[in-house]
Amino acid sequence: MATTKDDVLRMIERMPEDASLESMIYELYFRQKVDRGLSELEKGKTLSHQGVKRSVSRWLRSAGR
């Protein structure tokens, strides 16, 4: 079973040789968010389409839109 470190090393190895530190950090951040989302999905922590629409609507109102 691969460790998180193994996964990160493979991800970095697949990046272009001239990849910037910023792009590496972004990829790690993106991967963390995707993994967290998949974990929450497996645990049933989801919102319905209507729930998301309500949340976005409240967010837009609070932003003055």
Backbone as a chain_set.jsonl record, in Angstrom:
{"seq": "MATTKDDVLRMIERMPEDASLESMIYELYFRQKVDRGLSELEKGKTLSHQGVKRSVSRWLRSAGR", "coords": {"N": [[0.841, -1.185, 0.0], [0.596, 2.14, -0.907], [2.113, 5.013, 0.53], [1.236, 8.321, 1.674], [3.411, 9.957, 1.201], [4.697, 8.521, -0.845], [2.767, 8.805, -2.868], [2.857, 11.59, -3.268], [5.497, 11.944, -4.116], [5.424, 10.514, -6.558], [3.592, 12.1, -7.939], [5.024, 14.504, -8.153], [7.184, 13.605, -9.656], [5.947, 13.171, -12.104], [5.535, 15.678, -13.044], [6.558, 18.424, -15.209], [10.075, 19.006, -15.858], [10.783, 21.662, -15.544], [8.941, 22.668, -13.773], [7.48, 25.0, -11.571], [7.984, 25.908, -8.106], [5.697, 27.032, -7.092], [3.695, 25.929, -8.781], [3.908, 23.259, -8.056], [3.167, 23.332, -5.366], [0.545, 24.21, -5.691], [-0.574, 21.99, -7.045], [-0.355, 20.045, -5.032], [-2.05, 21.165, -3.093], [-4.476, 21.165, -4.515], [-4.815, 18.422, -4.876], [-5.103, 17.632, -2.198], [-7.549, 18.84, -1.556], [-9.293, 17.525, -3.336], [-9.012, 14.868, -2.444], [-10.037, 15.174, 0.16], [-12.679, 15.867, -0.438], [-13.56, 13.514, -1.726], [-13.353, 11.744, 0.407], [-15.269, 12.81, 2.162], [-17.513, 12.396, 0.608], [-17.629, 9.583, 0.572], [-18.296, 9.211, 3.227], [-20.84, 10.073, 3.27], [-21.299, 12.752, 3.55], [-22.751, 14.946, 2.051], [-24.335, 17.504, 0.053], [-27.589, 18.245, -1.102], [-28.729, 19.15, -4.398], [-30.514, 21.275, -4.17], [-29.83, 22.176, -1.621], [-27.269, 23.173, -2.083], [-27.896, 25.242, -3.851], [-29.33, 26.914, -2.109], [-27.3, 27.586, -0.285], [-25.468, 28.955, -1.965], [-27.089, 31.047, -2.766], [-27.499, 32.402, -0.309], [-24.854, 33.117, 0.189], [-24.35, 34.831, -1.968], [-26.174, 36.898, -1.386], [-25.091, 37.833, 1.011], [-22.791, 38.891, 0.033], [-23.652, 41.075, -1.198], [-24.88, 40.838, -3.673]], "CA": [[0.0, 0.0, 0.0], [1.401, 3.363, -1.04], [1.932, 6.035, 1.556], [1.018, 9.677, 1.159], [4.703, 10.416, 0.69], [4.888, 7.863, -2.14], [1.848, 9.451, -3.811], [3.369, 12.934, -3.55], [6.711, 11.795, -4.92], [5.014, 10.135, -7.912], [2.964, 13.263, -8.547], [6.101, 15.44, -8.489], [7.975, 13.019, -10.739], [5.194, 13.292, -13.351], [5.502, 17.078, -13.456], [7.674, 18.809, -16.078], [11.328, 19.317, -15.17], [10.86, 23.087, -15.248], [7.791, 23.055, -12.949], [7.84, 25.934, -10.501], [7.575, 25.534, -6.755], [4.307, 27.457, -6.974], [2.82, 24.952, -9.428], [3.951, 22.039, -7.24], [2.348, 23.581, -4.176], [-0.841, 24.237, -6.145], [-0.997, 20.61, -7.305], [-0.535, 19.377, -3.738], [-3.255, 21.746, -2.504], [-5.61, 20.657, -5.278], [-4.955, 17.0, -4.546], [-5.621, 17.54, -0.839], [-8.969, 19.193, -1.585], [-10.011, 16.446, -4.008], [-9.035, 13.728, -1.525], [-10.969, 15.487, 1.249], [-14.019, 15.782, -0.998], [-13.887, 12.106, -1.935], [-13.546, 11.151, 1.73], [-16.571, 13.253, 2.663], [-18.518, 11.717, -0.204], [-17.721, 8.216, 1.078], [-18.941, 9.26, 4.548], [-22.212, 10.549, 3.107], [-21.378, 14.18, 3.878], [-23.023, 15.636, 0.803], [-25.475, 18.407, 0.019], [-28.437, 18.082, -2.266], [-28.652, 20.257, -5.343], [-31.273, 22.376, -3.563], [-29.029, 22.68, -0.514], [-26.188, 23.983, -2.65], [-28.507, 26.466, -4.366], [-29.621, 27.784, -0.954], [-26.027, 28.086, 0.237], [-24.941, 29.947, -2.899], [-27.973, 32.209, -2.691], [-27.164, 33.128, 0.932], [-23.524, 33.684, 0.006], [-24.468, 35.98, -2.865], [-26.847, 37.986, -0.658], [-24.168, 38.401, 2.003], [-21.758, 39.607, -0.714], [-24.289, 42.234, -1.79], [-25.237, 40.589, -5.077]], "C": [[0.888, 1.251, 0.0], [1.083, 4.339, 0.092], [1.65, 7.376, 0.882], [2.302, 10.213, 0.546], [4.974, 9.807, -0.685], [4.019, 8.521, -3.208], [2.37, 10.823, -4.229], [4.613, 12.847, -4.429], [6.379, 11.423, -6.364], [4.406, 11.325, -8.645], [4.039, 14.265, -8.999], [6.931, 14.9, -9.656], [7.274, 13.135, -12.091], [5.153, 14.724, -13.873], [6.686, 17.389, -14.375], [8.91, 19.194, -15.265], [11.413, 20.782, -14.757], [9.668, 23.579, -14.413], [8.258, 23.957, -11.812], [7.386, 25.383, -9.146], [6.109, 25.888, -6.549], [3.359, 26.439, -7.605], [2.801, 23.635, -8.66], [3.056, 22.187, -6.011], [0.874, 23.587, -4.558], [-1.357, 22.818, -6.384], [-1.229, 19.844, -6.011], [-1.804, 19.861, -3.054], [-4.502, 21.195, -3.185], [-5.876, 19.195, -4.931], [-5.542, 16.813, -3.151], [-7.129, 17.822, -0.829], [-9.796, 18.096, -2.253], [-10.12, 15.237, -3.085], [-10.016, 13.957, -0.379], [-12.415, 15.365, 0.76], [-14.458, 14.344, -1.211], [-14.14, 11.393, -0.607], [-14.91, 11.543, 2.302], [-17.705, 12.592, 1.894], [-18.726, 10.284, 0.292], [-18.444, 8.16, 2.419], [-20.372, 9.771, 4.478], [-22.391, 12.021, 3.452], [-21.554, 14.975, 2.59], [-24.194, 16.591, 0.98], [-26.283, 18.096, -1.228], [-28.244, 19.28, -3.187], [-29.366, 21.487, -4.764], [-30.489, 22.993, -2.404], [-27.889, 23.57, -0.992], [-26.751, 25.295, -3.175], [-28.829, 27.434, -3.235], [-28.337, 28.394, -0.406], [-25.444, 29.177, -0.66], [-25.784, 31.214, -2.847], [-27.675, 33.045, -1.448], [-25.806, 33.808, 0.8], [-23.588, 34.925, -0.876], [-25.143, 37.168, -2.184], [-25.889, 38.635, 0.327], [-23.041, 39.181, 1.321], [-22.35, 40.83, -1.427], [-24.67, 42.055, -3.255], [-26.664, 40.14, -5.218]], "O": [[1.805, 1.383, 0.81], [-0.058, 4.462, 0.538], [1.811, 7.526, -0.329], [2.277, 10.85, -0.507], [5.431, 10.503, -1.591], [4.48, 8.766, -4.323], [2.329, 11.175, -5.408], [4.751, 13.608, -5.387], [6.984, 11.956, -7.294], [4.672, 11.535, -9.829], [3.963, 14.805, -10.102], [7.331, 15.658, -10.54], [7.942, 13.19, -13.124], [4.776, 14.955, -15.022], [7.704, 16.698, -14.328], [8.799, 19.65, -14.127], [12.036, 21.113, -13.748], [9.415, 24.782, -14.354], [9.285, 23.713, -11.181], [6.521, 24.511, -9.066], [5.366, 25.142, -5.912], [2.324, 26.118, -7.02], [1.77, 22.963, -8.621], [2.292, 21.285, -5.667], [0.043, 23.035, -3.837], [-2.466, 22.486, -5.966], [-2.188, 19.081, -5.901], [-2.553, 19.06, -2.495], [-5.463, 20.807, -2.522], [-7.02, 18.79, -4.721], [-6.382, 15.937, -2.942], [-7.89, 17.117, -0.166], [-10.887, 17.773, -1.781], [-11.193, 14.648, -2.955], [-10.743, 13.043, 0.01], [-13.27, 14.825, 1.462], [-15.598, 13.99, -0.911], [-15.027, 10.545, -0.507], [-15.618, 10.705, 2.86], [-18.743, 12.267, 2.471], [-19.862, 9.825, 0.416], [-19.126, 7.18, 2.719], [-21.043, 9.89, 5.503], [-23.518, 12.484, 3.627], [-20.613, 15.601, 2.103], [-24.95, 16.49, 1.947], [-25.737, 17.732, -2.27], [-27.667, 20.294, -2.795], [-28.864, 22.606, -4.865], [-30.492, 24.213, -2.235], [-27.586, 24.592, -0.377], [-26.152, 26.35, -2.969], [-28.628, 28.64, -3.376], [-28.294, 29.585, -0.1], [-24.98, 30.205, -0.168], [-25.252, 32.323, -2.88], [-27.606, 34.271, -1.532], [-25.628, 34.941, 1.247], [-22.964, 35.943, -0.577], [-24.735, 38.312, -2.379], [-25.875, 39.859, 0.465], [-22.406, 40.031, 1.946], [-21.652, 41.53, -2.161], [-24.77, 43.035, -3.993], [-27.125, 39.888, -6.331]]}, "num_chains": 1, "name": "protein.A"}
